[in-house]
Amino acid sequence: MELFKAIYTRQSIGKFRPDPIPRQLVEQILDAAAAAPNHGRLRPWRFVVLSGNARRRLGDLMAGVALKQNADLSPEKLEGERGKPLRAPVLIAVGVDKPGQNRITEMENVCACAAAVENLLLAAHDLGLGAIWKTGGAVEDGEIKTFLGFEADQHLIAIVYLGYPENEPVQPDRPRAADRTRWLEE
């Protein structure tokens, strides 16, 4: 797919078919993510791929987080939280390494990881897959971070849901940059 076409046609996909994704495609997508720019070539991203029963275990943890945040959560909403990771056959959690060198800032690492997520989304789109970048309370919770292999104070910037789109996506209208751009020429 041509780059500009991919940029303008990629969109968040929220409904997926249950079909498994070949591991080779997931690895190809992760390799594209790892090609993102980053200061000092430190590659501050950490990817955790969840499929199969690991998604169910994450769902149980997410339900627990939701209950901690709202003890009055209805049983239906609690089950909805538990089922979120089951909406796609593959989830990819993206964590950020803490800077270990004085010349690299935390913000640079977060930005590099965000660029990796964008590469991941574009690569998935190019391969005919759908994806959506999710955050929410789960990415802030220490228990979920520990389950994924991260430190409690480490940033978890995304849980990307990945799969074959359930329906043919309708192409979005993309905004132009003009209303958010100021030119300084002198």
VOBA-1610 file (N, C-alpha, C; in pm, whole numbers, padded with zeros to 5 digits, always signed):
BEGIN
Met+00086-00118+00000Met+00000+00000+00000Met+00090+00123+00000Glu+00054+00220-00075Glu+00128+00345-00083Glu+00114+00420+00051Leu+00222+00483+00096Leu+00229+00543+00229Leu+00116+00642+00256Phe+00096+00741+00171Phe-00006+00841+00198Phe-00146+00779+00199Lys-00168+00682+00114Lys-00297+00613+00116Lys-00317+00543+00250Ala-00213+00477+00300Ala-00221+00409+00429Ala-00251+00508+00541Ile-00183+00620+00540Ile-00204+00721+00645Ile-00347+00772+00643Tyr-00398+00802+00523Tyr-00531+00862+00513Tyr-00645+00762+00524Thr-00619+00633+00506Thr-00728+00536+00513Thr-00726+00453+00641Arg-00617+00455+00714Arg-00613+00379+00840Arg-00711+00440+00939Gln-00779+00354+01011Gln-00871+00401+01114Gln-00880+00298+01225Ser-00932+00339+01337Ser-00950+00247+01449Ser-01064+00152+01417Ile-01040+00025+01441Ile-01140-00079+01418Ile-01173-00138+01555Gly-01300-00142+01587Gly-01342-00191+01718Gly-01406-00327+01720Lys-01443-00380+01603Lys-01508-00511+01597Lys-01429-00603+01504Phe-01396-00720+01558Phe-01309-00812+01487Phe-01374-00949+01473Arg-01335-01018+01367Arg-01372-01159+01353Arg-01284-01239+01450Pro-01329-01355+01492Pro-01248-01434+01587Pro-01133-01509+01522Asp-01117-01499+01391Asp-01013-01573+01319Asp-00875-01545+01380Pro-00796-01650+01401Pro-00660-01627+01452Pro-00574-01554+01351Ile-00475-01485+01400Ile-00379-01414+01315Ile-00250-01495+01315Pro-00199-01529+01198Pro-00073-01604+01195Pro+00038-01530+01269Arg+00114-01603+01344Arg+00224-01544+01421Arg+00318-01465+01332Gln+00342-01513+01209Gln+00432-01445+01116Gln+00383-01302+01090Leu+00251-01281+01077Leu+00199-01146+01054Leu+00222-01058+01177Val+00199-01114+01295Val+00220-01037+01418Val+00367-00998+01429Glu+00457-01091+01398Glu+00600-01060+01403Glu+00637-00953+01300Gln+00578-00959+01183Gln+00603-00858+01080Gln+00557-00720+01128Ile+00444-00715+01193Ile+00390-00589+01246Ile+00481-00536+01357Leu+00528-00624+01443Leu+00617-00582+01552Leu+00751-00533+01498Asp+00800-00596+01392Asp+00924-00549+01331Asp+00906-00407+01274Ala+00789-00381+01215Ala+00761-00246+01165Ala+00756-00147+01281Ala+00695-00188+01392Ala+00689-00101+01510Ala+00829-00070+01561Ala+00915-00171+01561Ala+01051-00154+01612Ala+01141-00071+01520Ala+01090-00035+01404Ala+01166+00052+01312Ala+01141+00200+01342Ala+01067+00229+01446Ala+01035+00368+01481Ala+01161+00444+01522Pro+01161+00576+01500Pro+01275+00656+01543Pro+01282+00664+01695Asn+01405+00668+01746Asn+01422+00681+01891Asn+01561+00734+01920His+01570+00819+02021His+01695+00885+02057His+01796+00782+02107Gly+01914+00788+02050Gly+02023+00702+02095Gly+02008+00557+02057Arg+01915+00527+01971Arg+01888+00389+01929Arg+01869+00295+02047Leu+01802+00345+02149Leu+01781+00265+02270Leu+01664+00169+02259Arg+01575+00192+02162Arg+01456+00108+02145Arg+01383+00091+02279Pro+01323+00199+02331Pro+01265+00196+02465Pro+01131+00125+02476Trp+01083+00065+02367Trp+00953-00002+02370Trp+00968-00146+02416Arg+00864-00194+02479Arg+00854-00335+02516Arg+00714-00380+02474Phe+00709-00487+02396Phe+00583-00539+02346Phe+00549-00670+02418Val+00425-00682+02458Val+00375-00806+02517Val+00255-00848+02433Val+00265-00964+02369Val+00159-01013+02282Val+00073-01111+02362Leu-00057-01085+02364Leu-00151-01172+02434Leu-00247-01234+02334Ser-00264-01363+02346Ser-00364-01434+02266Ser-00416-01548+02352Gly-00511-01622+02299Gly-00563-01737+02372Gly-00611-01702+02511Asn-00580-01789+02606Asn-00627-01773+02743Asn-00564-01654+02816Ala-00451-01605+02769Ala-00388-01488+02832Ala-00483-01368+02827Arg-00564-01358+02724Arg-00661-01249+02713Arg-00768-01262+02822Arg-00808-01385+02851Arg-00907-01408+02956Arg-00851-01369+03093Arg-00724-01405+03116Arg-00660-01368+03244Arg-00651-01216+03257Leu-00617-01147+03146Leu-00614-01001+03149Leu-00754-00947+03176Gly-00856-01006+03116Gly-00993-00963+03138Gly-01033-00974+03285Asp-00992-01081+03351Asp-01022-01096+03494Asp-00956-00982+03573Leu-00832-00950+03538Leu-00763-00839+03605Leu-00833-00705+03576Met-00874-00685+03452Met-00942-00560+03416Met-01074-00545+03491Ala-01145-00655+03510Ala-01268-00651+03588Ala-01237-00611+03733Gly-01128-00666+03787Gly-01087-00630+03923Gly-01052-00483+03936Val-00984-00428+03835Val-00950-00284+03835Val-01077-00201+03832Ala-01171-00238+03747Ala-01297-00164+03737Ala-01372-00168+03869Leu-01369-00281+03937Leu-01437-00294+04065Leu-01368-00211+04174Lys-01234-00204+04168Lys-01160-00117+04262Lys-01198+00029+04242Gln-01218+00068+04115Gln-01250+00207+04084Gln-01395+00241+04112Asn-01483+00140+04109Asn-01626+00164+04133Asn-01686+00039+04196Ala-01695+00039+04329Ala-01746-00076+04403Ala-01892-00105+04371Asp-01964-00009+04317Asp-02106-00027+04285Asp-02129-00070+04140Leu-02027-00116+04074Leu-02037-00156+03934Leu-02137-00270+03920Ser-02228-00257+03826Ser-02330-00361+03804Ser-02263-00488+03751Pro-02327-00603+03774Pro-02272-00729+03722Pro-02254-00726+03569Glu-02344-00658+03498Glu-02335-00650+03352Glu-02211-00571+03311Lys-02187-00459+03377Lys-02070-00377+03343Lys-01942-00449+03381Leu-01945-00522+03492Leu-01828-00599+03535Leu-01795-00706+03431Glu-01896-00775+03381Glu-01873-00875+03276Glu-01827-00810+03147Gly-01876-00689+03120Gly-01829-00615+03003Gly-01681-00586+03011Glu-01635-00545+03129Glu-01492-00520+03150Glu-01413-00650+03131Arg-01465-00758+03188Arg-01397-00887+03179Arg-01385-00933+03034Gly-01483-00900+02953Gly-01484-00945+02814Gly-01407-00859+02717Lys-01363-00741+02759Lys-01293-00651+02666Lys-01177-00715+02593Pro-01085-00784+02661Pro-00972-00842+02589Pro-01010-00954+02493Leu-01133-01003+02503Leu-01176-01111+02415Leu-01236-01058+02286Arg-01239-00927+02271Arg-01297-00866+02151Arg-01208-00884+02027Ala-01081-00912+02048Ala-00987-00930+01936Ala-00903-01054+01963Pro-00859-01124+01858Pro-00780-01246+01881Pro-00639-01220+01934Val-00587-01099+01913Val-00452-01066+01961Val-00455-00926+02022Leu-00389-00913+02136Leu-00366-00783+02198Leu-00216-00763+02208Ile-00173-00640+02189Ile-00031-00608+02205Ile-00021-00492+02304Ala+00035-00520+02420Ala+00059-00417+02520Ala+00195-00353+02490Val+00200-00220+02500Val+00324-00148+02470Val+00367-00070+02594Gly+00481-00109+02648Gly+00538-00041+02764Gly+00661+00039+02724Val+00697+00132+02811Val+00807+00225+02786Val+00916+00203+02890Asp+01038+00182+02843Asp+01151+00174+02935Asp+01175+00309+03000Lys+01221+00306+03124Lys+01263+00429+03190Lys+01398+00470+03134Pro+01421+00600+03119Pro+01552+00641+03066Pro+01663+00603+03163Gly+01770+00549+03107Gly+01882+00509+03190Gly+02004+00597+03170Gln+01992+00692+03078Gln+02105+00782+03049Gln+02058+00925+03069Asn+02146+01008+03121Asn+02110+01147+03149Asn+02069+01224+03024Arg+02124+01191+02910Arg+02094+01267+02789Arg+01961+01229+02725Ile+01898+01121+02770Ile+01769+01076+02718Ile+01663+01107+02823Thr+01556+01172+02781Thr+01450+01206+02876Thr+01337+01105+02869Glu+01258+01105+02974Glu+01141+01019+02979Glu+01045+01051+02863Met+01027+01179+02835Met+00938+01219+02727Met+00987+01166+02593Glu+01118+01165+02569Glu+01171+01112+02443Glu+01137+00963+02429Asn+01147+00890+02539Asn+01113+00748+02533Asn+00964+00726+02507Val+00880+00806+02573Val+00735+00794+02551Val+00702+00826+02406Cys+00762+00932+02353Cys+00735+00970+02214Cys+00783+00863+02117Ala+00897+00804+02143Ala+00947+00696+02057Ala+00851+00578+02059Cys+00798+00547+02175Cys+00703+00435+02185Cys+00572+00468+02114Ala+00528+00593+02122Ala+00408+00633+02050Ala+00431+00620+01899Ala+00551+00656+01852Ala+00584+00638+01710Ala+00582+00489+01674Ala+00629+00405+01764Ala+00627+00260+01739Ala+00483+00211+01728Val+00395+00262+01812Val+00254+00222+01805Val+00194+00266+01672Glu+00225+00387+01627Glu+00173+00432+01498Glu+00225+00344+01385Asn+00353+00307+01389Asn+00406+00214+01288Asn+00329+00082+01293Leu+00302+00034+01413Leu+00228-00090+01432Leu+00090-00080+01367Leu+00020+00029+01393Leu-00114+00049+01338Leu-00112+00054+01185Leu-00016+00126+01130Leu-00006+00137+00984Leu+00032+00002+00921Ala+00122-00072+00985Ala+00161-00202+00932Ala+00043-00299+00934Ala-00034-00298+01042Ala-00153-00384+01050Ala-00249-00350+00937His-00272-00221+00917His-00362-00175+00810His-00311-00222+00674Asp-00183-00209+00652Asp-00124-00249+00524Asp-00143-00399+00498Leu-00146-00478+00604Leu-00161-00624+00591Leu-00307-00669+00592Gly-00399-00572+00591Gly-00541-00607+00588Gly-00602-00636+00723Leu-00532-00603+00829Leu-00583-00622+00964Leu-00640-00491+01017Gly-00724-00503+01115Gly-00775-00386+01185Gly-00708-00377+01321Ala-00704-00258+01375Ala-00642-00237+01506Ala-00704-00115+01571Ile-00698-00113+01703Ile-00741+00004+01779Ile-00648+00019+01898Trp-00606+00143+01924Trp-00515+00178+02034Trp-00602+00211+02154Lys-00594+00131+02259Lys-00674+00151+02380Lys-00584+00189+02497Thr-00643+00268+02587Thr-00576+00302+02713Thr-00677+00276+02825Gly-00718+00377+02897Gly-00813+00357+03006Gly-00744+00320+03136Gly-00825+00286+03234Gly-00775+00255+03367Gly-00677+00139+03372Ala-00691+00046+03279Ala-00604-00072+03279Ala-00457-00036+03262Val-00427+00065+03183Val-00286+00097+03157Val-00221+00169+03275Glu-00301+00213+03370Glu-00246+00281+03488Glu-00231+00188+03608Asp-00292+00072+03600Asp-00299-00017+03716Asp-00171-00099+03735Gly-00116-00095+03856Gly+00008-00166+03887Gly-00004-00317+03876Glu-00119-00372+03912Glu-00138-00517+03905Glu-00138-00565+03759Ile-00200-00488+03672Ile-00200-00522+03530Ile-00060-00508+03473Lys+00010-00402+03511Lys+00147-00385+03463Lys+00233-00502+03506Thr+00218-00546+03631Thr+00296-00659+03681Thr+00263-00785+03602Phe+00134-00810+03576Phe+00092-00925+03497Phe+00161-00925+03360Leu+00175-00807+03303Leu+00236-00795+03170Leu+00389-00796+03175Gly+00447-00792+03296Gly+00592-00798+03309Gly+00658-00662+03321Phe+00579-00558+03349Phe+00632-00423+03365Phe+00640-00387+03513Glu+00721-00286+03542Glu+00727-00231+03677Glu+00602-00145+03700Ala+00560-00135+03825Ala+00439-00058+03856Ala+00451+00089+03817Asp+00574+00144+03819Asp+00591+00287+03784Asp+00632+00305+03637Gln+00633+00199+03561Gln+00667+00206+03419Gln+00542+00247+03340His+00562+00327+03235His+00448+00366+03151His+00403+00250+03064Leu+00274+00228+03061Leu+00210+00138+02966Leu+00123+00230+02881Ile+00164+00253+02755Ile+00097+00357+02677Ile-00013+00304+02585Ala-00020+00173+02567Ala-00121+00121+02475Ala-00148-00026+02500Ile-00271-00062+02479Ile-00308-00201+02455Ile-00376-00197+02319Val-00306-00251+02221Val-00358-00249+02084Val-00434-00379+02059Tyr-00560-00363+02020Tyr-00644-00477+01983Tyr-00623-00499+01833Leu-00601-00624+01794Leu-00561-00655+01657Leu-00640-00775+01605Gly-00693-00761+01484Gly-00765-00872+01423Gly-00815-00837+01285Tyr-00883-00932+01224Tyr-00945-00906+01095Tyr-01076-00832+01120Pro-01099-00720+01052Pro-01222-00642+01076Pro-01347-00726+01052Glu-01444-00709+01141Glu-01572-00779+01126Glu-01648-00729+01003Asn-01640-00599+00977Asn-01708-00538+00863Asn-01609-00457+00781Glu-01646-00430+00660Glu-01564-00344+00574Glu-01565-00203+00633Pro-01448-00148+00668Pro-01446-00014+00727Pro-01494+00094+00629Val-01566+00190+00682Val-01606+00308+00604Val-01491+00407+00615Gln-01448+00459+00502Gln-01332+00548+00503Gln-01364+00680+00575Pro-01280+00717+00669Pro-01303+00840+00746Pro-01265+00965+00668Asp-01327+01075+00705Asp-01281+01205+00657Asp-01164+01244+00746Arg-01056+01284+00687Arg-00938+01323+00764Arg-00929+01475+00768Pro-00905+01530+00885Pro-00890+01675+00894Pro-00759+01720+00830Arg-00757+01840+00789Arg-00636+01901+00733Arg-00562+01970+00848Ala-00437+01996+00830Ala-00354+02056+00934Ala-00364+02208+00939Ala-00426+02269+00841Ala-00423+02415+00828Ala-00472+02488+00952Asp-00577+02438+01016Asp-00631+02508+01132Asp-00548+02487+01259Arg-00447+02403+01251Arg-00358+02376+01364Arg-00213+02411+01333Thr-00193+02491+01228Thr-00058+02521+01181Thr-00036+02672+01177Arg+00078+02713+01227Arg+00120+02853+01217Arg+00255+02855+01150Trp+00270+02937+01049Trp+00394+02948+00973Trp+00472+03071+01019Leu+00597+03052+01055Leu+00686+03163+01088Leu+00797+03164+00984Glu+00800+03268+00906Glu+00898+03273+00798Glu+00997+03389+00814Glu+00976+03476+00905Glu+01067+03590+00921Glu+01100+03610+01066
//
